[in-house]
Amino acid sequence: MQAVRANHWFILAGLVTGAACGAVAHRVVERVPEWQPKLDAINNSLLNPIGQIFLRLLFLVVVPLVFASLAAGVARLGDPGRLGRVAGRALVLFALTSTTATMIGLFAMNIFQPGAGFDPLIRAELLESFGAEAVRIEQSGSLGGDGGLNVVMRVVDVALPRNILGAIVQMQMLPLIAFSLLLGIALGFQPSERRLRAVEFLDIIGDAMVFIVSLAMRLAPIAVFCLIFVVIARFGGALLWKLALYMMVVLACYLIVILLLYPLLLTVLARRNPWHTLRACIPVMVTAFSTSSSNATLPTTMQFSQRELGIRREVSGFVLPLGATINMNGTALFEGCAVLFIAQVFGINLPIADQILVLVLCVISSVGVAGVPGGSLPLLMVVMAQVGVPPTGLAIVLGVDRLLDMGRTVVNVMGDVVAAVCVEESLRRSDEASATPA
Ligand code: ASP
């Protein structure tokens, strides 16, 4: 445990020094452009591969870990009533936090209006530079074809494919979740002895995956340094400056969610010390920040929630994989902000009724977002199209999206942890109440 704690600080140090060195490298090649190929070579042949090894080790275990922990989690819950209680509480919390987070974002965008009076020259320049990339995202999100812009149908399509193995091969998480849930429920109907044997087998698989994660986490300080360095060295300070107000508003909203909304829920619903919980999750947050991927962070989230926060496997095994896939508070918040910002830049006025539609669409579409870097962008374009904001306007914010993606992934992942802690505590209380003789 001590080693895990000490690793916190090394990972954080990797993050900070990686960002600082990346910023210095960016400045240097700005002044001496001939050094750009050298920087590219270092990034491509050394730093990026190290970062990728870490990422792959995490990604590698995601499918078996989600499958084993979710199926075992559901099967362990056993009786459908208990499963219903855990699932019901988790889903209510997911909906509550996603909606509140999105409302915070929409409110801030209306107050600060970062897109109002945006310089038309800069707008044209950004559309020119990132327009092609926006079109590629639109196409990669397979929005074309019949009714491709229908959010609900897209979510159904993604959640229930015809071929589960095909979906798993493409690492689609929603079908994997649906299948694991069904398997867990089916195991719950088996005679107790067989059910427990299956649970034990699934637990062994889960434990082995977590072991691989702990190996990967040893590499984390160096890998995090490399991942952040590569991203920051690529950034243009000028671009950040042009979109500074937009970024500041979105980042401030992330902070409000992490430092106000989550602590409030932890205090009121879980009656836990929120700062202790947040502090224990530093490695989880750093992993989310540096990988920009809820999926890649999931193994770390599971490991820390069980070991550091004392969340039982029946809860963490159910709430965390489900949350990593469908509970995207930061993504919903970000989508709302981006739609409003781009509308403001184009001088499109979205009245309150349209903004309520934006809120609903952002919350629903975030359920279908893949927990990978930039996973929300195709669905963001869908939401934009539904409220009459040109989807290719995404090009305006694309250049700075990676930074915002890092932040929203932290909000997403911490939302899952907070939900798991709240469900754990409420389940524990109802267990104690039912164990106490009247
Ligand atoms: N990168 C985010 C995540 O993995 C998804 C997104 O909003 O793009 O949670």
Residues whose N, C-alpha, C, O or C-beta is under 5 A from the ligand:
A	BS01	LIG	S292 S293 S294 N295 T331 A370 G371 V372 P373 G374 G375 S376 L377 D405 T409 N412
